[in-house]
Amino acid sequence: MCGMDGSDILYLSSEDTAKRWEISDRRVRVLCENGQIPGAIRDGNLWKIPAPAVKPRDGRTMRGLGIPVALRGTIAEIDSLKEQLAAKRPLTDGERERLRDAFLVDYTYSSNAIEGNTLTLSETAMVLSGMTIGEKPLRDHLEATGHRDAFCFLEDFVKSGEAIGEAFIRQLHSLVLADKPMDKGVYRRIPVIITGAVHTPPQPYMVAPMMEEWVRDLRATRHHPIVAAAEFHIRFEAIHPFIDGNGRTGRLLANFILMQSGYMPVSVKYEDRRAYYDAFTAYHKDGDIAPMLGIFAERERQRLLDCLAAIG
């Protein structure tokens, strides 16, 4: 049985959804009760499920992956969307280039804007295509091209299948910090304080051993890739290993974690910056990773949906 509501969304019954997903009707209703099917609506004793809804991953397979219970439904949806996108591959060269280039412009704009870069989205696209914006400082131009080059380097490293190490992180940072040649790829040698933050980064003599531990723990983690991306991003920014460029480098490293496991790279939007900063505070004050994980999960979910929509 199916029907429409006032928003013109097509809904299926739990029975029809069960047949479509090849699971029991009871299992579908349990998923609805647990909030694991976004958009499902209770109608008396029945459930109405949006026709485009994807089959959630079995939550039992998520045990030990570090996923908070409240976000298991979202992560399950992401994994299902990832499988849908994989089924449409291999993409043509044109499809792949279109999706990548559109993402790279938005990602470069957002990541730099969070750090104070004044280029607009359209200006960023122009700079990445080789143009110069007369009224904007050289530093803003170098930050845009440096971030693009760092992402290209990251893509090649993911394709190589090599294990992450400090040498890679230093090289990545060197590309990000194209406007400050003396500080590129060099761990900081002075203490720093992050204005407005509740966390104070460690003293300089602790940076190298903490980065060694960061790399070792990342190689050994068994957490879900999206959890790992959020967790190790927070830890990287807490160490604050470089004098500048930590935010951009840290967000690139989070994407390395996603990409090496077959997930899409994501862009923390400029408009997300308040929630993004608050997520660091929640972790350092209360040990709560959920806010940062929620940002990465929602951006991954939306990226997958956008890619699926773009290729039909």
N, C-alpha and C positions, 0 to 999 in steps of 0.2 A: 504494500500500500504506500502511496506517495501523495504529497500535497504541497501547496505553496503557502507561505505566510505573507504578511503585508510587504515584506522587503523583497519579494520575488525570488527568494532562495528556495531551491527544490529540496524537499526533505524526503527521506526514506524511513520506513518502519524499522524497528530493531530486527525483525524477521528477515526483511529484504536485505538489510545490511549484513546480517549473518551469512546469508547465502552468497553475497558478493565477496565477503572476506573469507569464506570457507571456515567459519567457526560457529559455535553454537549461539543460539538466540540468547541464552542465559549469560554467556560470556559478554555479549554486546551490552546487555543491560547492566552488568557489573561494571564494565568500563564507563558507561554513562554515569552510574552512581558515584564512581570514584573521580569523576571529572576528567577522565583521560581522553574524551572525544570533544575537542573544542567546538562550541556551537550547538551541541545536543540540547534539546528542550524537552522537559517533561510535560506531557499532556494527559492529566489524570493519572491512570496507571500505565500509560504507554510512553514510549520515548520516540522523538522525532530526531533523526540524524541527518545533518546536511549531506546531500549527495556527493559533494567534492571531498568529504572527510576521508582521511587516509587511515588505514588500519594501524592502531598503535602497536608499538613493539611490546612484547610480553614483558611486563615489569619484573618478572622473576629473573630474567636474564640481566637485569640491571643491578642486582645485589653485588656489593663489593666494588662498584664503580664510582662511589662517592657522590651519587646524585641525591640531593634532598628529596624527600617524598613528594613535596609540593610541586616539584619541577619534573617529576618523572613522566607525566603526561606530555609536557612540552618536548622533552628530549625524545620520547617515543615517536611523536609526530615528526620531529626533525629527521630521525633515522628512517622513517617511512618515506619522507620526501626525498631523502638522499638516494634511497633505492629506486624511486620513480625516475629521478634524474639519470641514474646510472643505466637504467633500462633504455634511455633514449640515446645513449652514447654508442659508437663514437660520433661526435658532432663534426660537421664540416669545418674546414679551416675558416670559412667566413663566419659561421656561427660562433666558433670559439673566439675569434678575434673581436667580434662585436661585443660579446659579453665581457671579455677581459678588459677591453679598452674603456668601456663605459664604467666599469667598476673602478679601474685604476684612477681615472680622473676624480671620481667622487671620493675615493679613499684618500688620495693625496690631498685633496682640498680639505676634507674633514680632519684628518690627522694633524695637518699643519695648522689649521684654524684653531684647534683646541689649544695649541701652543702659542697662539698670538699672531700667526701669519695673516696678512691683510688681503691676500689675493681672494677674489670671489671665485665661485665655482666656474663661471665662464672664463675668467681670467686665468685660472689654473689650466683649463683645457687649452687656452691659447699658448701659454708658456710651454706646456708639454708638447705642443706641435711645433715649437721653435720660434714663436713670436716673443717680442719684448713689450712689456707694459710700461710706457714712459714714466708715469707718475708713481710707480711702485719701486721700492728699494731693491737693490741687487740681491740683498740677503733673501728676500721673499722668493725671487726667481731661483736662486741656488737651492733653497729648501725644497721647492717643488721638483726640480730636476733631480736633486739628490734622493728624494723619497722615491721617485719613479725608478731610478737606477738601483736603489736598495731592494725594491720589490722584485725587479727583474733578476737580481742576484739571488734573492730568496727563492724564486721559482726554479731557477737552475739548480740550486742546492737541493731542493725537494726532489727534483727529477733524478739527481745523482744517487739518492738513497743513502747518502752518508749519514753517520750519526752526528748529532749536534755536539759542538765543542766550543771552548772559549775563543779559539782562533776565528771560527765562523762569526761569533757574536761581535768580535772586535772589527772584523771586516765589514759586517753589516752596519755597524755604527759609523765606520769611516765614510761610507757612502751617504748615510743620513746627514752627517755633520760636514757637508761639503763646504760650508761657508766659514768653518773654523779649523783650518789645517793643523794647528798646533795641538788641538784637543781630540783629533780623530783617533778612535780606537784605543785611547789611553784611559785606564782606570784613574779616577780622581785621586788627588793627593792632598786635598784639603777637606775639612768637615763642611757639611751643607745642612741647611734648614729649609724645609719646604713651607713657604708662607701659607698659613691657614690650615695646615695639616696637623693631625693629632699624633702622627708618627714622626720620629726623628731618625733619619738614616744612620747606619753605623759609622763609626770612625773609619778613616781611610785604611788603616792597617787591617781592618776586618773585611774589606771589599773582596780581595782576591780569594781568601778561603771560603767566603760565603758564595762567591760565584762558582767555585769548584763544586761546592755542595749543591748549588742550584742545578748545575749540569748533570751531576750524578743522580740526583733525585728525579729529574725529568726523564732521564734514560730508563729509570727503574719503575716509574709510576704505572699503576694499573687502572687509574681513573679513566672514566669516559673522556674522550678527547676534548669535549666542550668544557667539562669540569677542569681538566688539566690546563686548558687555555686560560680560564679565569684564575685558577689557583696560582699558576706560575707567572702570570702577568702581575698579580698583586705582589708576589714575592720579589720579582725583578724590580718593580718600582720601589719596593721597600728598601732594597739594597741600594738603589740609585747609584749604580757603579760608575757612571760617567758624569763629568761636570755639566754637560748639557746634552740634549737629544735623547734622554731616557724614555720619555713618553712615546715618541715615534718609534724608537728601537723596540721598546717593550710591546707595542701593539703589533709590530712586524713579527716578533718572536711568537706572540700568541697565534698569529696566522700560520706560522710555520707548524705549530702543534696541530692545528686543524688540517692543514693541507697534507701533511705527511700521513694522515689517516684517511684521506679521501674526502674531507669536508671542504666546503667552499671558504675562501678567505672572506672576512667580514670587515665592515667599516663601522667603527664607533662614531656615530654622527656628531657633528658640532652641536646640534640641538640636544644631544644626550649628555652634554658635558656636566651639567649640574648633578644629574643622577649618577654619572660616572664618578665624579669626585666624592659624592656621598657614599658610593659603594666602597671606596677605600676606607672612609671613616668607619663604616659599619664593620668592616673586617678588623681594623686595628683597635676599635673600642670594644667590640662584642665577639670577635671571632666569627662573624657571620659572612659566609661567602655567597649566600643566596642573591643579594642585590647585584653583585658583579656577574655571577653566573646567569642571572636573569637577562642582563644586557646582552651578553654574548649569545645566549640561546635565542633570544628574540631576533637579533640581527642575523644569525645563521638561518633561522626559520624563514625570515622574510627574503633573504638572499636566494634560498632554494625556490621559494614560491615565484620570485621575480624571474629566475632562470627558466623555470618550467613554463611560465606564461610567455616568455620571450620566444621560446622555441616551439610553442604550441603544444 
